[in-house]
Amino acid sequence: MTSAQRGGKSVYGASIGILMLETRFPRIPGDVGNADTWPFPVLYRVVRDASPDRVVRQGAAGLLDAFVEAGKGLVRVGADGLTTSCGFLALHQAELARACGVPVATSSLMQVAAVEALLPPGKRAGILTISRASLTEEHLSLAGAPLDAPIAGTEHGREFTRVILDDEHELDVELARQDVVDGARELVSRHPEVGAIVLECTNMCPYSADVAEAVGLPVYDFVSFVNWFRSGLAPRRF
């Protein structure tokens, strides 16, 4: 057994590289863009001109090259796997994985099928999204999620969707929390077959515990997804 160590990176100990939208709204603990969220070091790269509106409402049109360039930059620095800060980037999952040459987990939507497989017969994994009107069958298909998945959004709330998608400077955290909880309650009310909830939006993660308490169901978010993703890139030694 050799004690020699291999090199090739500029940064070590940070397996996850996160491709960030260019935003100014507050990113509170629990949000993917708040470094205190993670129990391990991460690498960040902001993708210029990737606004929430452009990525969510406009389908990330014209941004693929910028995301690929940023992803390759993170890999060159030392990332072993890439994630993003928006579930709607499932549209670029295949292209990013192909171009960057490392495992890529663009979207929380990628766990919907797996969550549904865990549930008892007749129960479904429901999706709570920041914009029901913008979430298309293409997003679901490219993420491997069932096209008939039960879905609800938060766009009819008072705070959460507006602040994030309009990229406002201030966020009333309690109003945002209530919007996310209300959206989950609507999802379960409209679809009683829902047995677990997957939060599409990476900005919803701070409120996962509140959602689980309110509806009495398991909740899977992007933080839980990235923790699982990272566990394969850097397995725990026993």
N, C-alpha and C positions, 0 to 999 in steps of 0.2 A: 504494500500500500504506500503510495507516494504522498508527500506533504506539499507538493508543488501546487500552486494556484494558477488558474487560467485567467487571462485578462481579456481586453477587447472592448470594454465599456468605459465611459467617462464617469458614470455614477453607479454605485453599487448599493444594494439593499432596498431598492424601490422597484418592485416588479411591475407595478401597475402604472401605466401612462394614461392620463385623462385628457381627452380632447374637449376643450371648453368652448361654449358659445361666448361671443363677445357681449357682455352684459354689464349693467350697473345696478340692478335690483339687489337688495340685501340677500346674502347667502348665510343663513343662520346655521348653527350646529345641527347636523343631520343632513344638510344639503350636500350634494356631491362636491360642490365647489368650495366648501369650507374644510380646510385641511384638518381641523380638529375632529371631523367626523370619523376619520379613519384610524384604526388601531395599528396601522403600519404606514411607513412612508410611501408617498405617491409622487409622481411627476406630473406637472400640469403644462399644457400648451394651449393658449388662446388662439382660436381660428378667427382671423380678422373678417369682419363683415358678416359673420354668422350670427345675426340677431335672432331672438326668439320668434319674432314675427316671420322672418324669412324662412326659418327652419320649420316652424309648425304650420303657419298659415299658407306659406308659399311652397311647401314641399322641398325645402332645401335646394331650390333651383339654382344651378350654376356654382354650387359650393363644393362639389366632389373633389376637384383638384386641390383646393385649399385644405380640405380635411386630409387628403392623402399626403400632401407635403408636410403638414403638421404631424401626422402619424409617423411618417418616416423619420422626422426629426426626433421624436420621442424614442423611437427604437434605437436610433444612432446614439443617443445619450445613455440609454441603459434599460429602457422598458422591455419587459418580456411579454407583455400583453397590453392591449389597448381597450379602453372604454370611452364613453362620451358623457356629456352632461344633458342629453335630451333623448327621450325614448323614441321620438319621431325619426331619429337617424337610423332606424332599422332599414330605411330605404337604401342606405349605403353600406350595409353589413357585408355583402359579398365582395364589393369592390374594394373596401378597406382591407379586408382579410387577404385578398389576392395581392394587392399592391404593397402592403406593409410586411407581409411575410411572417407575422406572429399571430397568435390567437387574438380574436377581437370579439368583444361583447358590447355591441352598440346600444342595446335597448333592453329595458326590463320586460318588454313584451316577449322576449325570447324564452322566458321561463313559464309562460302561460300553459303551454302543452304539458310540461313536466308537472306543474302544480295540479292540473286537472287529472293527470294520471294517478296522483296520490289519493284522490277523493273516493268516497264510496260510490257505488253505481247510482246514476241519476243526478249526481251533484256536479256542478260546473265551476270552473275558475272564471270569475267575473273580472272585468277590467275597469278601473277608474282612471280617466284621462283628463288632462287639462283642457282639451278641446275635442268634444265628441264630433263636431262638424268637420274637423280636420283629419280625424283618424279614419283612414280608408282601408279597404280590403287589401290594397297593395302593401300597406304597412304590416298588416296582420300576416299576410302570406309570406313576405320576406323575412319575418321574425319567426315563422313556423307556428304561428298561433292559429287556432281554429277560426275560420271566417265567420262562423255563427256565434262567436263568444258573446256573452252578455256584457254590455258596455254602458257606462254612464259617464257624464262629464261634470266639471265644476264651473263651466262658463256662465251659469245662471246665478252664481254667488255674488257676493258684494266686493270681494277683495282679491282672492288668490289668482284667478286666471287673468284678471285685468292687470294687476301689478306685474306679473311675470311676462305676459305676452306683450304688454305695452312698455316693458322695461323701465318701470318707474323707480325713483330713488328711495321711496319709503314703503314699508310693508307693515301693516297692522297684523302682528303674528296671531293674535287671538281670533280676529275675523277670518284670517286665512285658514286657521285650524278649523273653525266652524264650517267654512265652505267645503273643506275636504271631508269632514265628518258627514255633513249633510249630503254630499255627493255619494258617499258610501251607503248611507241609509236609503237614498233613492234607488241605488243599484239593487240592493237587497229587496226593497219593497216591490220594485218592478219585476224582479227576477228571483222568485223564492227558491229556485233551484241552485242559486249560488252557494257554494260551500266553502269558498276561500276567495280572497280578493288580491289581485295583482295591481299595484300602483304603477301606472305607466310613467308618470312624471317624476324625474329625479328630485324635483323640489318638494314633492309630497312626503319624502322620507321622514322629516322631522315630526310628522303627525301620525305615523304608522301605529304607534301604541294607542293613540286616541281613537283611531278607526277601529282597531281590534276590540277595544273596550266597548265602543258604542254599538257594534253590530254582533259581537260575540263570535267572530270567525277568525281563522288564521289570515294574516296579512303578509304578503311578500312584496318587497320593494326593491329599488335599485341597489341600496346599500347591502341588503342581504344577498343579492345576486352577485355583486362584485366581491363580497367576502368569500362566497363559494368559488367564484372564478379564480381569485387569487390563491385559494387553498390548493389548487392544482399546479399553479406556477411556482409556488414555494411551499411544498408539503411540510407539515409539522413533523419534526423528528421525535420519536419516542424512545 
